[in-house]
Amino acid sequence: GASMAQGHGPGHGPCCCCGAAEAGGGGGCGAAWGLFLRIDRQRLQCLNERREGSGALVFRAWEERGDRAQFVESDDDEELLFNVPFTGNVKLKGIMVMGEDDGTHPAELRLFKNIPHMSFDDAAREPDQMFTLNRDLTGELEYPTKIARFSNVHHLSMHFPKNFGAETTKIFYIGLKGEWTEAHRHEVTICNYEASANPADHKLEQITPQTHFIS
């Protein structure tokens, strides 16, 4: 029996995904939607949210997508814009958007990759991909991304320009499906540092022969 205790993995039935989500492995419906764990929450932004911090609530576990107490509503008009930085590089494969069965449900989604701190003015540019959304109350609709275009994403902006006719837009859940890899950006900074330190190295070389001469 002891060996079985560890085998609580993906093969344990379709929705037992707690272990699989952590390992980033396949198997289990929830595991595929685990990218919310890779969002840099400190830097996550939602523009035009009525209640501050509510935009962050819609990025949660797939198993909790039906929690109607957590949602974001737009403020001045029907537009919402999310700036979603990741803690590494993401290959984004699919998106899910849940709302209500009325005019507040978003009707369109425009995706932009790797443009941090986007504003509504920035969102006027051509998106990397656009989706016409259908009303989804239960989390049944998955919108597949052009994976080749979204294979190296460290920042995702999601612009919801319009809804189905209400004055404000409400979103209950946004699911992000894909793969995450750790960013190796610190290596880049080390290289830059070494490059800028070169002049100092040359000075040292010039001093060294004199030191030998004295000894």
FIVEXBA-479647 format. One record per residue (C-alpha): residue in one letter; x, y negated, z. Coordinates in steps of 0.2 Angstrom, whole numbers, padded with zeros to 4 digits, always signed. Example, Ala and Ser with C-alpha at 12.3 -4.5 7.8 and 13.67 -1.06 7.14 Angstrom:
! FIVEXBA-479647
A+0062+0022+0039S+0068+0005+0036
***
This chain:
! FIVEXBA-479647
G+0000+0000+0000A+0014-0012+0003S+0019-0013-0015M+0002-0018-0020A+0002-0033-0008Q+0013-0042-0020G+0003-0038-0035H-0010-0052-0033G-0006-0058-0050P-0015-0062-0066G-0021-0045-0069H-0032-0046-0053G-0047-0051-0063P-0051-0066-0073C-0053-0080-0060C-0041-0076-0047C-0029-0089-0052C-0021-0096-0037G-0005-0087-0039A-0004-0088-0058A-0006-0107-0057E+0009-0109-0046A+0020-0098-0057G+0014-0107-0073G+0010-0090-0080G-0004-0085-0091G-0019-0075-0086G-0034-0082-0076C-0044-0097-0083G-0039-0109-0070A-0020-0107-0072A-0021-0113-0090W-0028-0130-0083G-0014-0132-0070L-0006-0148-0078F-0015-0159-0065L-0002-0152-0053R+0012-0160-0064I+0005-0178-0063D+0015-0191-0055R+0001-0197-0044Q+0011-0212-0037R+0011-0220-0055L-0006-0214-0061Q-0016-0228-0067C-0035-0230-0072L-0039-0247-0079N-0057-0254-0077E-0061-0242-0063R-0075-0249-0052R-0068-0241-0036E-0049-0242-0034G-0041-0225-0034S-0057-0216-0041G-0049-0212-0058A-0036-0201-0050L-0050-0190-0042V-0055-0183-0059F-0038-0174-0062R-0041-0159-0050A-0041-0140-0051W-0052-0132-0064E-0061-0122-0050E-0066-0139-0043R-0072-0146-0059G-0091-0145-0053D-0088-0156-0038R-0100-0170-0043A-0095-0181-0028Q-0078-0185-0036F-0080-0196-0051V-0074-0212-0059E-0086-0226-0066S-0080-0240-0077D-0083-0258-0070D-0084-0273-0083D-0090-0263-0098E-0090-0245-0104E-0071-0244-0107L-0059-0233-0097L-0040-0231-0099F-0030-0219-0090N-0011-0219-0089V-0005-0202-0084P+0014-0200-0081F+0020-0182-0079T+0034-0176-0067G+0042-0167-0082N+0039-0164-0101V+0022-0157-0106K+0016-0147-0121L-0002-0152-0121K-0014-0140-0129G-0031-0145-0124I-0042-0157-0115M-0059-0156-0106V-0070-0170-0101M-0085-0168-0090G-0099-0182-0087E-0118-0183-0085D-0132-0179-0096D-0136-0197-0100G-0129-0213-0108T-0114-0214-0096H-0105-0199-0104P-0090-0205-0114A-0092-0202-0133E-0075-0204-0139L-0057-0201-0133R-0041-0208-0140L-0024-0201-0135F-0007-0209-0135K+0009-0201-0130N+0024-0208-0121I+0018-0227-0120P+0019-0230-0101H+0009-0244-0094M-0003-0246-0109S-0016-0260-0108F-0032-0262-0117D-0024-0273-0129D-0011-0259-0133A-0025-0247-0135A-0030-0256-0151R-0016-0247-0160E-0018-0231-0170P-0019-0216-0158D-0009-0200-0159Q-0026-0191-0160M-0044-0195-0158F-0059-0184-0152T-0078-0187-0154L-0084-0180-0138N-0100-0171-0135R-0109-0171-0118D-0102-0158-0107L-0109-0156-0089T-0101-0139-0085G-0084-0139-0092E-0088-0128-0107L-0080-0139-0121E-0061-0138-0124Y-0054-0151-0137P-0038-0144-0144T-0024-0156-0147K-0012-0156-0162I+0001-0146-0152A+0016-0151-0163R+0012-0169-0160F+0010-0167-0141S+0024-0154-0138N+0036-0166-0128V+0025-0178-0118H+0031-0186-0102H+0017-0199-0102L-0001-0198-0109S-0013-0212-0111M-0032-0208-0113H-0043-0222-0119F-0062-0220-0118P-0068-0234-0129K-0087-0230-0129N-0101-0219-0122F-0118-0214-0127G-0126-0231-0124A-0125-0235-0106E-0117-0251-0098T-0104-0241-0089T-0095-0224-0092K-0094-0210-0079I-0082-0196-0079F-0082-0182-0067Y-0068-0171-0072I-0053-0172-0085G-0044-0155-0088L-0027-0155-0095K-0021-0138-0103G-0004-0134-0108E+0014-0130-0102W+0026-0140-0091T+0045-0140-0091E+0056-0149-0079A+0063-0165-0086H+0082-0166-0087R+0083-0185-0088H+0096-0187-0074E+0109-0179-0086V+0106-0194-0098T+0110-0206-0084I+0126-0197-0079C+0132-0198-0097N+0128-0217-0098Y+0137-0220-0082E+0153-0210-0088A+0152-0220-0104S+0152-0237-0095A+0166-0232-0083N+0178-0229-0098P+0187-0246-0096A+0191-0243-0078D+0199-0226-0083H+0211-0234-0095K+0217-0247-0082L+0221-0232-0070E+0231-0224-0084Q+0241-0239-0086I+0245-0240-0068T+0250-0222-0066P+0267-0223-0075Q+0273-0237-0064T+0269-0227-0048H+0279-0212-0055F+0294-0225-0058I+0294-0231-0040S+0294-0213-0033
***
